[in-house]
Amino acid sequence: MTTHELPRTADLTTDFVISDDGTRIAYHSIGHGPGIVLLHGSMETAGSHLAMAEALADAFTVHLPDRRGRGQSGPYGDDYSVRKEVEDLDAVLRKTSAHCVFGVSASGVAVLEAARTLPAIHKVAVYEPALLLEDVPRLTGWIGRFDREMAEGKVAAALVTSMLGLRLGPPIMNVMPRGLLTWMTGLLMKSEDKHAKPGDATMRTLAPTLHYEGVLLAEMADTLDRFADVRADVLLLGGSKGLPFLKPALSGLEKTVPNVERVEFPGLDHDASGDVGKRNPAGRPDVVAAELRRFFTA
C-alpha cells in the first residue's frame, strides 16, 4: 500500500497533532460514530489499512495515523523508544476523543503498552503483537548488521537481513544463498521504484524504519508480566498461518491480561489485516474488520 492511494475516497480527511516532544503526527479519518484508531505495523503506512477502515466507517469514525518516520508524520528523533509511540497515540486519542485502538505486530505491542498507562483506552484489539518471549537474542541480533548495510547503501541486503533475522519468509529462505536473496530483493525494489509515484511508500523508502522497529522489539522483549496492569478490554487476534515465533506472546497474554478474549482466524497469515496488494496478496481485511466491529460494538 502506498501513501498516494489514501485520497481515493472523498470522505477521507487529514489532520495533525503535536506529540509531547514536538513531533508532528499525521492522521487520516473516515466514517461517523465512535472513534477507533488503527495503527499500522512494520513496512506499512496509514494507507495500509484503508480497506479495513472503509469496512468499519458506516458505524465508527476510523482514524489512521502515520506512525512517526512515515508519511506526513515527523521523524523519530534521537531518543526513540516505546514511550514515543505511547505519546504519539495519546496525542491522537486526545484530539479525536477515541477510546478504541487496534494495533498489529510492532504497533500491537506498543498499543498494549499504551493501554497500561492511558486511561482513555477502553478497548484494545491487537493482531499478533510483536512481543518476543523466546529466542530473543536471535530475533533482535540482526539489528547491528542491518544498520551497517543501510549505512553502506546496501538496502536490499539490509532487507534480507531483517527478513532472515525475524523469520519473515518461507522456510526455503533459510537454505537459499544470501547473495541470491539479495539479488531477488533488489529486482523487486527496482520494479517497485520504476512504477512508484511521488510520495509512494516503497520498500526502499520504508527500509530505514526497520531499525526503529527492531529497537522497539528489543526494548519490549520479555516484558509479559507488565501487561497484568492492563485494565482495558483486550482482543487478541492471530492467524493459523501467522508467525510461529509470535504464538507464545498470544498464549502468554491470554493468561496475563485480566480482561481478555482470543480469536484465531483459520487460514490467515500475519499480514491479514492489511490491504490486498502485490506485497500482501493474502490480505483479508474484511474478515478482521468483522471481528473488530463485533468487539468494539459490544
N, C-alpha and C positions, 0 to 999 in steps of 0.2 A: 504494500500500500504506500502511496506517495502523498506528500503534502498538497500537491496541486489538485488532488481529487476531492479535498474537503468541501469546496463550494459547489459540489454537484447538485445540491438541493438549495433552493432559495430560502428555505426555512432555517438554515444553519446560520448562527451569529457567532461573532468572535469578540471576546473581551479580554481584559488583562487584570492581574492582581500583582501586588508587590509583596514578595516574601520577606521574612524578618531581616535577612541580610541585604535587602535592597534589590534582589534579583527579580526581574520581571517574568511572570509566568503567564503564558497564553492559554486560554481555554475556549472551546467551541461548544455551543449549546444548541439543542434541538428539542422540540416537544413541549408538552404542557402537563403540569401536575407536580407531585412531589419530586424533589431533586435526587438524582443519582449521579455520582462521579465515577466514571470509568477510567481507570489508569492503565495505560498500555505497558507492555513488557519490553524485553530487550530487542534491539534491532527493529523497533517499531516507533511510530509517532501517534499522535492523536487520531490521525486518519485511519489507523489500523483496525479500529473498532467501530467504524461508521455504520456498517450494516447492522450490528447489534444495537447501536443507539437508535437507528431508524425503526428497528423492530419493537423498541420499547417506548418510542416517542408519543404514541397515542395515549399512554397512561402516565408518563413521567416526563419531567424536564431532565434531559440527559446532558451532562457536562463532560467534555473530553479534553482534559489538559494535555498539553505537550510537556512532558517531564523536562526538567532543565537540561540544557545541552542539545535540544532538538527543536525543530520547527521555529516558531516565533518566540520561544522562551529564551531566557538569558543563559549564560554559561554556568558551568559547575562551580567555579571559584576554586580557591586554593585549599579549602578545608572541607571537602565533600565528605559526607557521612550520611547514615540513615536519618540523622536529625534534620538534615536539609530537606530530605524527602517529606518528612513529617511536617516541617514548617511550610513547605510549598502546598501540601494538601490542606493544611489548616487555613492558609490564606484563601484557597478556593472555597472551602466549606463556609468560612465566614462571609464571603462575598455572595455566595449563592444560597445560603441557608439550607443546604442539602444535609441529610443525615444518613444516607446510604452510600456505601462505597464498594466498588469492585476493583480487584487487582489481579494480575496474572504473573506468575513466575517471579521475577525480581521485584516488581511492584507489589505483588501479593504479600511478600514478607514485609515490605515497607508499610503496607496498609495495616497489617496485623500489629506492627509496632505502633502505628499511629493510634490504633484502637485502644492501646494501653493507656494513653495519656490525653486523648482528645475526647471530652465528654460529648461533643457534638455528634460523634459517630454512634449511631444506634444499631445499625445492621451492617455487616461486612460479609461479602462473598469473595472468596479467593479461589483461583484456578491454579492448581499445582504450584503453590508458593515455593520459592527457591530457598527453603530453609535446609541447609546442609547439616545432616546429622551423622553421616557415615563417610569414611574415606575423604575427610576434609582436606588433608594436605595435597592429595592428588587433584581434587576438584577445584582447588584455589591456586595450585602451584604453577599454573600456566601463565599467570599474570606477568611475571618477570620477562619471560621470553616474548610474550605478546608486545609488551612495551618496547623492547629492543627492536623488534621487527617493524613496529609502527614508526619508531624514531628513524629507522633506516629507509623508510618509504616502501617497505615490503608489505603492502596492505593485504594482498591475497594470502601470503604466508602467515600473517598475523591472524587472519580469519580462520585459517586451517588450525592454527594453534589453539584458538579458543574453542573451536568445534570439537577437536580431539580432547582437549582438557575437560570439557563439560559433557563429553559423550553425547553430543547432539546429533550425530549422524548415524546411519545404519551400521551394523557390526562390520560390514565389509571395509569401512573406512579404516579400521584398526589394522588391517593387513595390507592396505594399498600403500605404495611408496609415497612419502610425504611430498616429494617433488611432483608426482603426478597429480595429487590432490591440489597442490598449489597452482599448477598449470590449469587444471579444470576450473578452479575458482576464479582465476584470472580471466579466463574466457567468459565466464558468466558475468563478471564485473564489466568487462569491455562491452558485451552485448547490452547490458543494462544501461551503461553510460551513453551508448550510442542512441538509445531510444528515449533517454530521460529528457524531461522538460525542465526549464529553470525552476528551482525550488523543490524538485523531487527529492525524496529521502531514499537514496540509493544505498547499496551495500557499502560503497566507498565513503559516502558522507556519514553514514551511521557507525562505521567501524570504530572511530575513536571513542564512542560511548561505551564500548565493551570494557574498557579499562575500569570505568566507574561502576559498572555492573559487577565486575569482579571484586572491587573494593567493598561494595555493599554485601555481596555474598560472604566474603571473608569475615567482615565485621559481625554479621548476624549468625554465622555458623555456631552450632552447639548452644543455642540460646532458647531451647524449647521451654524450659521451666518458667521463663519470664512471662509466657503467654497465659499462665494461670491467672494473671491480673486482668485479662480482657473481660469486660462486663457487657460488651455489645453481643448481640446475637450473631453467630458466625455460621456461614455455609461453606463447607469445604467441598470443592469440586475437582474432579480429575477425570481422565480418560483411561480406558482399559489399555490403550496403546500409548499412554503417556510416558514420561521419562522415568525409568526404573529407579534412579537414584533419588527421586523426589517422593517416592511412595512412603518411605519411613517418616517423612515430615507429615504427610496427611494422617498416617496412623497415630503418630505421636501427638499431633494437635487434637485429634479426635478424643484422646484420653486426657488432655491437659486443659483445654479451653472449657470453661464452665457451661456455657450455653451454645451448644454446637450441634450441627447436623451435617452429615456427609452423603454426597451423591457421586456415584461413578457412572460415566456415560460409556456404554458398550461401543467399542469400535472407534472411539475418538482419540486423537493424539494430543500432544502438548499445546499445539497451536490452534486448537479447535475454536476458540473464542474469536480469533481474528478473521478479518475479511478474506474471502476467497481471492486468490491471485496466483501469479506464476510462482511466487515464493511460498505460497500456502494453498495448494490445490485441494487439500483435505479439510479446509476450514468449514465449520458448521456453526456459525454464529447464531443462526435461528434456533438451534437446539439449546444452546447455552442461554440465550435470551429468554426462552420459555421458562427455564428454571429460575432465572433471576426475577422474572415477573411474579412467579409464584411466591418466592421468598420475600421480595421487597413489598409485596402487597399484603401478606399475612400480618 
